[in-house]
Amino acid sequence: MPQSLVPITLFVCIVFAIKIVVEARFRMKLLQAGDADEMLRSVARDEDQRRRHGALRWGIVMVLLACAFGVIEAAGWRDLTAGTLAVLIGAVGLGNLSYYFIARKFG
């Protein structure tokens, strides 16, 4: 199992590094452009809001996944069946829907 984690981790690291480089180049181009001060503030403000919304989404999804695992444990299900998978997928879906309604209400 650890042998298969190395390529996956390497791929994730490469994608993350490319993302960081592209964002840095974008910001550098913004700074080089004239009158970019207000635009840079706007981008930073939007990025901060996206980061907070991302944390909210993942928090809601993880809490509902934990509840789903608790239901699976309480029910005594030990094997991966369609029912256990449905509970887990339903929890993720419910978490995303909850995030959508919360973000829409407060956003």
ZADRENKE-240962 format. One record per residue (C-alpha): residue in three letters; residue number from 1; x, y, z. Coordinates in nm, 4 decimals. Layout:
ALA:NUM:X:Y:Z;
...
//
This chain:
MET:1:0.0000:0.0000:0.0000;
PRO:2:0.2737:0.2610:0.0763;
GLN:3:0.4196:0.2034:-0.2707;
SER:4:0.0997:0.3326:-0.4313;
LEU:5:0.0872:0.6405:-0.2066;
VAL:6:0.4180:0.7763:-0.3347;
PRO:7:0.3017:0.8433:-0.6944;
ILE:8:-0.0283:0.9857:-0.5717;
THR:9:0.1486:1.2184:-0.3296;
LEU:10:0.3963:1.3211:-0.5980;
PHE:11:0.1122:1.4044:-0.8387;
VAL:12:-0.0688:1.6120:-0.5740;
CYS:13:0.2511:1.8006:-0.4902;
ILE:14:0.3201:1.8765:-0.8572;
VAL:15:-0.0341:2.0056:-0.9112;
PHE:16:-0.0132:2.2203:-0.5973;
ALA:17:0.3246:2.3624:-0.7033;
ILE:18:0.1902:2.4505:-1.0492;
LYS:19:-0.1083:2.6223:-0.8887;
ILE:20:0.1174:2.8321:-0.6659;
VAL:21:0.3419:2.9342:-0.9581;
VAL:22:0.0459:3.0321:-1.1765;
GLU:23:-0.1084:3.2427:-0.8975;
ALA:24:0.2255:3.4133:-0.8284;
ARG:25:0.2722:3.4981:-1.1976;
PHE:26:-0.0830:3.6346:-1.2127;
ARG:27:-0.0172:3.8626:-0.9165;
MET:28:0.3133:3.9749:-1.0624;
LYS:29:0.1410:4.0701:-1.3894;
LEU:30:-0.1215:4.2608:-1.1909;
LEU:31:0.1459:4.4564:-1.0081;
GLN:32:0.3251:4.5378:-1.3323;
ALA:33:0.0069:4.6713:-1.4890;
GLY:34:-0.0818:5.0320:-1.4241;
ASP:35:-0.3467:5.1156:-1.1621;
ALA:36:-0.3392:4.7615:-1.0243;
ASP:37:-0.3571:4.8619:-0.6584;
GLU:38:-0.7356:4.8550:-0.6335;
MET:39:-0.7605:4.5402:-0.8439;
LEU:40:-0.5046:4.3632:-0.6248;
ARG:41:-0.7023:4.4581:-0.3126;
SER:42:-1.0177:4.3227:-0.4753;
VAL:43:-0.8462:3.9952:-0.5663;
ALA:44:-0.7102:3.9594:-0.2117;
ARG:45:-1.0532:4.0310:-0.0635;
ASP:46:-1.2192:3.7749:-0.2915;
GLU:47:-0.9502:3.5183:-0.2158;
ASP:48:-1.0020:3.5648:0.1574;
GLN:49:-1.3751:3.5125:0.1159;
ARG:50:-1.3183:3.1975:-0.0949;
ARG:51:-1.0837:3.0628:0.1710;
ARG:52:-1.3412:3.1184:0.4449;
HIS:53:-1.6158:2.9622:0.2353;
GLY:54:-1.3918:2.6639:0.1609;
ALA:55:-1.3281:2.6143:0.5313;
LEU:56:-1.7011:2.6371:0.6001;
ARG:57:-1.7810:2.3833:0.3283;
TRP:58:-1.5213:2.1319:0.4427;
GLY:59:-1.6191:2.1773:0.8051;
ILE:60:-1.9842:2.1026:0.7330;
VAL:61:-1.9015:1.8056:0.5100;
MET:62:-1.6591:1.6564:0.7626;
VAL:63:-1.9051:1.6910:1.0510;
LEU:64:-2.1765:1.5181:0.8508;
LEU:65:-1.9338:1.2456:0.7413;
ALA:66:-1.8427:1.1896:1.1050;
CYS:67:-2.2142:1.1580:1.1843;
ALA:68:-2.2517:0.9096:0.8985;
PHE:69:-1.9628:0.6998:1.0301;
GLY:70:-2.1247:0.7148:1.3730;
VAL:71:-2.4530:0.5868:1.2271;
ILE:72:-2.2681:0.3066:1.0474;
GLU:73:-2.0877:0.2102:1.3683;
ALA:74:-2.4068:0.2263:1.5766;
ALA:75:-2.5905:0.0094:1.3249;
GLY:76:-2.3139:-0.2473:1.3451;
TRP:77:-2.2440:-0.2546:0.9719;
ARG:78:-1.8987:-0.4023:0.9188;
ASP:79:-1.8915:-0.4627:0.5441;
LEU:80:-1.8923:-0.2165:0.2592;
THR:81:-2.2374:-0.2549:0.1105;
ALA:82:-2.4659:-0.0353:-0.0935;
GLY:83:-2.6311:0.0805:0.2292;
THR:84:-2.3106:0.1958:0.3951;
LEU:85:-2.1973:0.3660:0.0770;
ALA:86:-2.5359:0.5365:0.0443;
VAL:87:-2.5078:0.6721:0.3994;
LEU:88:-2.1604:0.8145:0.3293;
ILE:89:-2.2499:0.9649:-0.0085;
GLY:90:-2.5736:1.1023:0.1360;
ALA:91:-2.3796:1.2711:0.4158;
VAL:92:-2.1440:1.4372:0.1661;
GLY:93:-2.4384:1.5515:-0.0446;
LEU:94:-2.6240:1.6817:0.2590;
GLY:95:-2.3111:1.8678:0.3691;
ASN:96:-2.2723:2.0359:0.0313;
LEU:97:-2.6397:2.1307:0.0219;
SER:98:-2.6167:2.2695:0.3754;
TYR:99:-2.3151:2.4755:0.2755;
TYR:100:-2.4987:2.6082:-0.0289;
PHE:101:-2.7954:2.7280:0.1745;
ILE:102:-2.5795:2.8747:0.4521;
ALA:103:-2.3538:3.0573:0.2043;
ARG:104:-2.6555:3.1865:0.0137;
LYS:105:-2.8191:3.3115:0.3321;
PHE:106:-2.5116:3.4897:0.4669;
GLY:107:-2.3355:3.5677:0.1395;
//
